[in-house]
Amino acid sequence: MFDIEGLTFEEDKRQDLTEGRRRNFKQGWTRAVQGHEYEGVLEELTWNNLGWRLGRLFEPTPDDLREEILDWCADQRNAD
């Protein structure tokens, strides 16, 4: 069962979205869907662990929708 507390974080460490960071997000999502626990610090939000968090929440998702979610997350990050 997914722990909602896994969605919380203390500091947003994400930087501008690049192709490499897109890959990190997708890698995190894939690892979550495969059932891997996150091996890192969840108190800091990164593109990789954001993908993992959302993968745990939404499970398998079509690539185009996952891209749309990622773009929305980037837009929200930049809205501050």
Residue pairs with C-beta under 8 A, 6 or more apart in sequence:
2 56
2 57
6 38
6 42
6 53
6 56
7 53
7 57
9 42
9 43
9 44
9 45
10 43
10 44
11 43
11 44
11 45
12 44
12 45
12 77
13 44
13 45
13 46
14 21
14 45
14 46
14 47
14 50
14 77
15 21
17 47
17 70
17 74
17 77
21 47
22 47
22 70
24 46
24 47
24 48
24 51
25 47
25 48
25 50
25 51
25 70
25 73
26 51
26 66
26 70
27 48
27 51
28 38
28 47
28 48
28 49
28 50
28 51
28 52
28 53
28 55
29 51
29 52
29 54
29 55
29 61
29 66
30 51
30 55
31 38
31 52
31 55
32 38
32 51
32 52
32 53
32 54
32 55
32 56
33 55
33 59
33 60
38 49
38 52
40 46
40 48
40 49
42 49
42 53
50 73
51 70
54 69
54 73
55 61
58 69
61 69
